Amino acid sequence: MNIGKIKIHFSFLIYLIIALYSGFIKEASLLFFCLLFHEAGHLIIILLTHNEIKYLHLTGFGCFIDLSNKRRSWLEKIFIYSGGLIFSSLLQLIFLITNNIFLLKINLFIIILNVLPIIPLDGYNIIYTIFSLVWEDEYLNYVLLLIQLLLISLLFIIFLIFKFWMILVLIIFLSFKALNNYYCFIKYNKIIKKFKFNEANYEL
């Protein structure tokens, strides 16, 4: 569903249904507040670096930002990707000062989750940006896919232990993103190789 520059992902609707059905609407609202505060960190740095926003993707796990195709330095990318973690850390400091244990736990979960190298989380984008400076994209994408599948498997074990259904929704969402990203890369890579092959034959 699209509303102007905001795209609403199906996981957001699932999040609302689960929150209402389970009776934890207050807790779910506080979690979403922490997620939005995290995304505000990205948004502010994006505006400060004069980048254009194409779409805001509203999901059950926060709001992901789709930027224009403007060329950016690796340092600028890391600055943008780190914005959410910086803001979440500041929020964690506020919760620590006010001694709000419940919000401390929620926000800590968001920080730990976003450090993980799983697309579209911040950890993945930061690691990809750094290692793409020294590694070929094809090798890097393959290694990161294996790491993502391993971490998602660990999340599934956590779900089996705690039986918290939002973790299962998160697993489905992250699995789809990881596999779709790798599929798109393979497809793009094949097109580039075919183009280079045809170009080489044309020159001959």
Secondary structure in CASP SS format (residue, H / E / C, confidence):
PFRMAT SS
TARGET T0000
AUTHOR 0000-0000-0000
METHOD secondary structure of the structure
MODEL  1
M C 1.00
N E 1.00
I E 1.00
G C 1.00
K C 1.00
I E 1.00
K E 1.00
I E 1.00
H C 1.00
F H 1.00
S H 1.00
F H 1.00
L H 1.00
I H 1.00
Y H 1.00
L H 1.00
I H 1.00
I H 1.00
A H 1.00
L H 1.00
Y H 1.00
S H 1.00
G C 1.00
F C 1.00
I H 1.00
K H 1.00
E H 1.00
A H 1.00
S H 1.00
L H 1.00
L H 1.00
F H 1.00
F H 1.00
C H 1.00
L H 1.00
L H 1.00
F H 1.00
H H 1.00
E H 1.00
A H 1.00
G H 1.00
H H 1.00
L H 1.00
I H 1.00
I H 1.00
I H 1.00
L H 1.00
L H 1.00
T C 1.00
H C 1.00
N C 1.00
E C 1.00
I E 1.00
K E 1.00
Y E 1.00
L E 1.00
H E 1.00
L E 1.00
T E 1.00
G C 1.00
F C 1.00
G E 1.00
C E 1.00
F E 1.00
I E 1.00
D E 1.00
L E 1.00
S C 1.00
N C 1.00
K C 1.00
R C 1.00
R C 1.00
S C 1.00
W H 1.00
L H 1.00
E H 1.00
K H 1.00
I H 1.00
F H 1.00
I H 1.00
Y H 1.00
S H 1.00
G H 1.00
G H 1.00
L H 1.00
I H 1.00
F H 1.00
S H 1.00
S H 1.00
L H 1.00
L H 1.00
Q H 1.00
L H 1.00
I H 1.00
F H 1.00
L H 1.00
I H 1.00
T H 1.00
N C 1.00
N C 1.00
I H 1.00
F H 1.00
L H 1.00
L H 1.00
K H 1.00
I H 1.00
N H 1.00
L H 1.00
F H 1.00
I H 1.00
I H 1.00
I H 1.00
L H 1.00
N H 1.00
V H 1.00
L C 1.00
P C 1.00
I C 1.00
I C 1.00
P C 1.00
L C 1.00
D H 1.00
G H 1.00
Y H 1.00
N H 1.00
I H 1.00
I H 1.00
Y H 1.00
T H 1.00
I H 1.00
F H 1.00
S C 1.00
L C 1.00
V C 1.00
W C 1.00
E C 1.00
D H 1.00
E H 1.00
Y H 1.00
L H 1.00
N H 1.00
Y H 1.00
V H 1.00
L H 1.00
L H 1.00
L H 1.00
I H 1.00
Q H 1.00
L H 1.00
L H 1.00
L H 1.00
I H 1.00
S H 1.00
L H 1.00
L H 1.00
F H 1.00
I H 1.00
I H 1.00
F H 1.00
L H 1.00
I H 1.00
F H 1.00
K C 1.00
F C 1.00
W H 1.00
M H 1.00
I H 1.00
L H 1.00
V H 1.00
L H 1.00
I H 1.00
I H 1.00
F H 1.00
L H 1.00
S H 1.00
F H 1.00
K H 1.00
A H 1.00
L H 1.00
N H 1.00
N H 1.00
Y H 1.00
Y H 1.00
C H 1.00
F H 1.00
I H 1.00
K H 1.00
Y H 1.00
N H 1.00
K H 1.00
I H 1.00
I H 1.00
K H 1.00
K H 1.00
F H 1.00
K H 1.00
F H 1.00
N H 1.00
E H 1.00
A H 1.00
N H 1.00
Y H 1.00
E H 1.00
L C 1.00
END
